[in-house]
Amino acid sequence: MRALRTLGAALTLCAAAWLTAAAPAAADGKDGTDGKSGTEAPTEAGTGFRTATEIKPGQRATAAASTGDYLYWVFPAAAGQVPEVEAELKLPDASSRHGSATWQLDVYDGLRRHQPCASGRPARRAAQQDRTVTVSCTLRQVRSWSERWANDPLQGAYYVRLTVVDLPAEDLGLPIDAEVEASVRDAGGAHADGGDMTPLNPVLRAGTAPGTDSEPPDDDTASDSADDKGGEVPYAVAEPEDGWGSGWWSDRWVWTVIGAALAALAGVGGYTLTRGPRSPGRPPIGPGSDI
């Protein structure tokens, strides 16, 4: 009976540890997939890396452009996350087009290194009668460190470029409507790494706020504006609410607690099995005994 009571107590402690560990997981589960936070989604796109329009993960940005334009957006991705980008293009009427066209989606990190897609269809050919075309790209997991020679995706800003790469020359300049959505999901503690480095978040031109296309002011006005803003430096994207790193919490803690509880249960069970049955106490051996 004592063994059963001990086993029940250990199971109770295991359940309590599980619930205690799951609470931070629920709190930290806001990985930025719903980054709208009450703000309106952008309705325009940049024309280069420096003028890329910032979007938050979960926002669906729109832009009206012309066929042949290069459209740029930028979004943040922290270590331990897997970025996913999807773009949908609404094409002109088939009567105004002269053939098929190939649309391509490219993703670059903060160093403007092209990042390959782990899955998705970053390039797709639209026939002349197609009204819409969708391209997508899922990157590898963002890491918190990397070797100098590697091209691993690192925490920081990620640029999205959408354009057409093959079409009849007569179709250049036709109006199009683009919709882009970037999302991030947590890769889980099994894929977490322990590195720590500065995020690849480029600094914009002096006097240029994120998401604008204004020209840099003169030196005197630039210094005055920097003093007015308290010395804040404008970056390509704002830091995520949970920071650039994956944080101290991961689901590895849950499995560590479970493993410790199972090890304790195994110790109690092994001791109970190897101890053997209890024997009644022996009578004292002495002058007054029967032996």
MOHUBEL-V410839 format. One record per helix or strand. SS is the DSSP state (H for helix, E for strand). FROM is the first residue (numbers start at 1). LEN is the number of residues. If there is no record, write none. Layout:
SS,FROM,LEN + SS,FROM,LEN
This chain:
H,2,27 + E,46,1 + E,53,2 + E,60,7 + E,71,7 + E,81,10 + H,94,3 + E,101,8 + E,114,1 + E,119,1 + E,123,4 + E,132,10 + E,143,1 + E,154,1 + E,156,11 + H,169,3 + E,175,12 + H,189,3 + E,200,1 + E,203,1 + H,219,10 + E,235,1 + H,252,24
